[in-house]
Amino acid sequence: MTADVGSLALIAGLVAALLIALVVMVRRDRELVRIAEELDLRAPDSNARIALEVRSAGLEGLVRALNRELDRERDRRIADRAAQASFQQDLASLSHDIRTPLAGAQGYLQLAQRTAEQAERERYTEAAVERLSSMRTLVDGLFEYAKAADPALALNVEPVALLPVLSDVLVSFYPQFTARGWEPSIVCEDEDVQVLAETSSLTRVLTNLVNNALRYGAGAPSIEIVSMGGGVSLSISNPVEQPDAIDAGRLFDRFYKSDAARTGEGSGLGLAIVARLLDAMGGEAHGEVADGSLTVRISLPRA
């Protein structure tokens, strides 16, 4: 009799356990269905995360993984929107920079056609040629930027003596420095220092830096070359007329020009090309505005 009672109690316990397990399974299944429906009905731009109504280790792990993926998707949407906004702004800037010289050239050519004076006609034609030349500069800059920004760009770096390349670049700008009455100063603690770079790309980087200093500076540039650990830093600094108008954090963005330089001849691509070429050579670029001067500093691995 006692054994029968024990057996009945055991059976009752097993039945209760099975019923509890069945209830738990049903609740978990309903929770999975609810989560699936919530995901299916979720708005594409929704930032809402999945919340649990039934707790279990498995469900909690599943929801954590789902929420991590939803967070990644949200971050991707934000990045895509920022990239689209930047692209639209770039298009607007590019359209402005192309239309302005093109419209100017068209206007001067129309004036040249309407005037009977030979001297006036030549003056208007020369002005039109200047406008078209500035547009050509922009197109060339676009081509250079496209090459520098190509993800497949691979440069064959090798030891290159930095000071001779810099000297050649400065000599090429001698007429511009003379016209302004400027004499750049150079401080280099090691005249034989070498960097790991590709010579033509390094020349382009230094050319763009010097050109930027000439175009937007208000005084002769100061150039300093310093070796630091396994790298070499070159900085070029000169005073600018409206330092508060320069956003140092955007100096290397494509098409960026400060408000003070918006109507100038530059394309806003020179420093963007610098940043892309340096990245391809394992270097970096930084800019800062302090005490009325703009300083652009680049670094490359030391050979």
BELDAGI-V251307 format. One record per residue. N is the residue number from 1. RES is the residue in one letter. SS is DSSP state (alpha for helix, beta for strand, coil for the rest). PSI is psi in radians with two decimals (NA if undefined). Layout:
<<N/RES/SS/PSI> <N/RES/SS/PSI>>
This chain:
<<1/M/coil/-0.77> <2/T/alpha/-0.68> <3/A/alpha/-0.69> <4/D/alpha/-0.74> <5/V/alpha/-0.72> <6/G/alpha/-0.70> <7/S/alpha/-0.74> <8/L/alpha/-0.71> <9/A/alpha/-0.70> <10/L/alpha/-0.75> <11/I/alpha/-0.74> <12/A/alpha/-0.69> <13/G/alpha/-0.71> <14/L/alpha/-0.72> <15/V/alpha/-0.75> <16/A/alpha/-0.73> <17/A/alpha/-0.70> <18/L/alpha/-0.71> <19/L/alpha/-0.74> <20/I/alpha/-0.77> <21/A/alpha/-0.68> <22/L/alpha/-0.73> <23/V/alpha/-0.77> <24/V/alpha/-0.75> <25/M/alpha/-0.73> <26/V/alpha/-0.76> <27/R/alpha/-0.70> <28/R/alpha/-0.69> <29/D/alpha/-0.76> <30/R/alpha/-0.65> <31/E/alpha/-0.70> <32/L/alpha/-0.72> <33/V/alpha/-0.74> <34/R/alpha/-0.75> <35/I/alpha/-0.74> <36/A/alpha/-0.74> <37/E/alpha/-0.69> <38/E/alpha/-0.71> <39/L/alpha/-0.68> <40/D/alpha/-0.63> <41/L/coil/0.01> <42/R/coil/2.34> <43/A/coil/2.51> <44/P/coil/-0.60> <45/D/coil/0.18> <46/S/coil/2.46> <47/N/coil/0.09> <48/A/coil/2.52> <49/R/coil/2.81> <50/I/coil/2.29> <51/A/coil/2.55> <52/L/coil/2.45> <53/E/coil/-0.36> <54/V/coil/2.22> <55/R/coil/2.33> <56/S/coil/2.75> <57/A/alpha/-0.73> <58/G/alpha/-0.80> <59/L/alpha/-0.70> <60/E/alpha/-0.72> <61/G/alpha/-0.72> <62/L/alpha/-0.80> <63/V/alpha/-0.64> <64/R/alpha/-0.79> <65/A/alpha/-0.73> <66/L/alpha/-0.77> <67/N/alpha/-0.60> <68/R/alpha/-0.75> <69/E/alpha/-0.65> <70/L/alpha/-0.65> <71/D/alpha/-0.71> <72/R/alpha/-0.72> <73/E/alpha/-0.69> <74/R/alpha/-0.78> <75/D/alpha/-0.66> <76/R/alpha/-0.69> <77/R/alpha/-0.75> <78/I/alpha/-0.76> <79/A/alpha/-0.69> <80/D/alpha/-0.72> <81/R/alpha/-0.70> <82/A/alpha/-0.71> <83/A/alpha/-0.68> <84/Q/alpha/-0.73> <85/A/alpha/-0.71> <86/S/alpha/-0.69> <87/F/alpha/-0.74> <88/Q/alpha/-0.68> <89/Q/alpha/-0.70> <90/D/alpha/-0.73> <91/L/alpha/-0.73> <92/A/alpha/-0.75> <93/S/alpha/-0.76> <94/L/alpha/-0.73> <95/S/alpha/-0.75> <96/H/alpha/-0.78> <97/D/alpha/-0.43> <98/I/alpha/-0.76> <99/R/alpha/-0.61> <100/T/alpha/-0.96> <101/P/alpha/-0.55> <102/L/alpha/-0.76> <103/A/alpha/-0.66> <104/G/alpha/-0.77> <105/A/alpha/-0.74> <106/Q/alpha/-0.74> <107/G/alpha/-0.79> <108/Y/alpha/-0.64> <109/L/alpha/-0.65> <110/Q/alpha/-0.70> <111/L/alpha/-0.69> <112/A/alpha/-0.60> <113/Q/alpha/-0.53> <114/R/alpha/-0.34> <115/T/coil/2.57> <116/A/coil/-0.22> <117/E/coil/2.19> <118/Q/alpha/-0.74> <119/A/alpha/-0.74> <120/E/alpha/-0.72> <121/R/alpha/-0.73> <122/E/alpha/-0.69> <123/R/alpha/-0.77> <124/Y/alpha/-0.66> <125/T/alpha/-0.73> <126/E/alpha/-0.70> <127/A/alpha/-0.68> <128/A/alpha/-0.71> <129/V/alpha/-0.67> <130/E/alpha/-0.75> <131/R/alpha/-0.74> <132/L/alpha/-0.57> <133/S/alpha/-0.71> <134/S/alpha/-0.61> <135/M/alpha/-0.64> <136/R/alpha/-0.68> <137/T/alpha/-0.73> <138/L/alpha/-0.79> <139/V/alpha/-0.74> <140/D/alpha/-0.70> <141/G/alpha/-0.70> <142/L/alpha/-0.73> <143/F/alpha/-0.77> <144/E/alpha/-0.71> <145/Y/alpha/-0.73> <146/A/alpha/-0.71> <147/K/alpha/-0.77> <148/A/alpha/-0.55> <149/A/coil/0.00> <150/D/coil/2.11> <151/P/coil/-0.40> <152/A/coil/0.03> <153/L/coil/2.19> <154/A/coil/2.05> <155/L/coil/2.41> <156/N/coil/1.67> <157/V/coil/2.62> <158/E/beta/2.89> <159/P/beta/2.23> <160/V/beta/2.26> <161/A/beta/2.11> <162/L/alpha/-0.78> <163/L/alpha/-0.75> <164/P/alpha/-0.68> <165/V/alpha/-0.77> <166/L/alpha/-0.74> <167/S/alpha/-0.74> <168/D/alpha/-0.71> <169/V/alpha/-0.79> <170/L/alpha/-0.68> <171/V/alpha/-0.64> <172/S/alpha/-0.37> <173/F/coil/0.22> <174/Y/alpha/-0.77> <175/P/alpha/-0.67> <176/Q/alpha/-0.71> <177/F/alpha/-0.74> <178/T/alpha/-0.72> <179/A/alpha/-0.54> <180/R/alpha/-0.19> <181/G/coil/0.49> <182/W/coil/2.58> <183/E/coil/1.86> <184/P/coil/2.52> <185/S/beta/2.49> <186/I/beta/2.23> <187/V/beta/2.08> <188/C/beta/2.02> <189/E/coil/-0.39> <190/D/coil/1.75> <191/E/coil/-0.27> <192/D/coil/0.14> <193/V/coil/2.43> <194/Q/beta/2.58> <195/V/beta/2.78> <196/L/beta/1.94> <197/A/beta/2.97> <198/E/coil/2.16> <199/T/alpha/-0.85> <200/S/alpha/-0.64> <201/S/alpha/-0.69> <202/L/alpha/-0.71> <203/T/alpha/-0.74> <204/R/alpha/-0.73> <205/V/alpha/-0.89> <206/L/alpha/-0.64> <207/T/alpha/-0.78> <208/N/alpha/-0.63> <209/L/alpha/-0.80> <210/V/alpha/-0.71> <211/N/alpha/-0.69> <212/N/alpha/-0.72> <213/A/alpha/-0.67> <214/L/alpha/-0.71> <215/R/alpha/-0.71> <216/Y/alpha/-0.10> <217/G/beta/2.79> <218/A/coil/0.20> <219/G/coil/2.93> <220/A/coil/2.42> <221/P/coil/2.65> <222/S/beta/2.27> <223/I/beta/2.30> <224/E/beta/2.32> <225/I/beta/2.17> <226/V/beta/2.37> <227/S/beta/2.31> <228/M/beta/1.87> <229/G/coil/-2.11> <230/G/coil/0.20> <231/G/beta/2.94> <232/V/beta/2.29> <233/S/beta/2.33> <234/L/beta/2.18> <235/S/beta/2.46> <236/I/beta/2.17> <237/S/beta/2.39> <238/N/beta/2.73> <239/P/beta/2.61> <240/V/beta/2.68> <241/E/coil/-0.67> <242/Q/coil/1.32> <243/P/alpha/-0.55> <244/D/alpha/-0.29> <245/A/alpha/-0.08> <246/I/coil/2.22> <247/D/coil/1.71> <248/A/alpha/-0.51> <249/G/alpha/-0.25> <250/R/alpha/0.12> <251/L/coil/-0.58> <252/F/coil/0.19> <253/D/coil/2.54> <254/R/coil/2.42> <255/F/coil/0.13> <256/Y/coil/2.25> <257/K/coil/2.41> <258/S/coil/2.78> <259/D/alpha/-0.59> <260/A/alpha/-0.38> <261/A/alpha/0.17> <262/R/coil/-0.56> <263/T/coil/0.14> <264/G/coil/-3.06> <265/E/coil/-0.28> <266/G/coil/2.75> <267/S/coil/-0.22> <268/G/coil/0.28> <269/L/coil/-0.25> <270/G/alpha/-0.89> <271/L/alpha/-0.47> <272/A/alpha/-0.70> <273/I/alpha/-0.71> <274/V/alpha/-0.86> <275/A/alpha/-0.72> <276/R/alpha/-0.74> <277/L/alpha/-0.71> <278/L/alpha/-0.72> <279/D/alpha/-0.70> <280/A/alpha/-0.38> <281/M/coil/0.16> <282/G/coil/0.35> <283/G/coil/-3.06> <284/E/beta/2.86> <285/A/beta/2.46> <286/H/beta/2.69> <287/G/beta/2.63> <288/E/beta/2.66> <289/V/beta/2.16> <290/A/beta/2.43> <291/D/coil/0.65> <292/G/coil/0.15> <293/S/beta/2.61> <294/L/beta/2.25> <295/T/beta/2.19> <296/V/beta/2.18> <297/R/beta/2.27> <298/I/beta/2.72> <299/S/beta/2.53> <300/L/beta/2.69> <301/P/beta/2.47> <302/R/beta/2.38> <303/A/coil/NA>>
